[in-house]
Amino acid sequence: MPINPQAYIATCRSEISKVYQLTKEGKPDDVLKHRTEGFIRAGIFLEVLSAQDAKHLMETQHLAIFGESVEERKKRKASFEQLKIDDPDKYFAEPAINRKR
C-alpha cells in the first residue's frame, strides 16, 4: 500500500502540535517527542517529505503554539538564563509567567 504524503504530513503536523502544546502547558512528554521525531525521520527516509519540509512544519507549528519562532524562543530563554546569573534580583522581579513561557 503506497504512503499518502498529505496524510503523512498532516499526521506529522498534528503530532508536532501535541508535543509543543504539552510543553507550553508545562507537561512535556519525552516519549511523545521522541516518537514524533522518529516519525518525521521515517518520513524523510521514505522520501515522503524533505528535511527542509520537516523543519518548516516544526517552525510553523512552533509559531502557532508559542507565538514566536524557535530561534526567538531560544534567544529569549537564553537571555533569562544569563539574567539569572548576572542579576538574580532583576530575574526574579520578572513575573514567572514571562520567564516560563
Stockholm file with secondary structure:
# STOCKHOLM 1.0

chainA/1-101         MPINPQAYIATCRSEISKVYQLTKEGKPDDVLKHRTEGFIRAGIFLEVLSAQDAKHLMETQHLAIFGESVEERKKRKASFEQLKIDDPDKYFAEPAINRKR
#=GR chainA/1-101 SS CCCCHHHHHHHHHHHHHHHHHHHHTTCCCHHHHHHHHHHHHHHHHTTSSCHHHHHHHHHHHHHHHHSSCHHHHHHHHHHHHHHHHHCHHHHHHSCHHHHHC
#=GC SS_cons         CCCCHHHHHHHHHHHHHHHHHHHHTTCCCHHHHHHHHHHHHHHHHTTSSCHHHHHHHHHHHHHHHHSSCHHHHHHHHHHHHHHHHHCHHHHHHSCHHHHHC
//
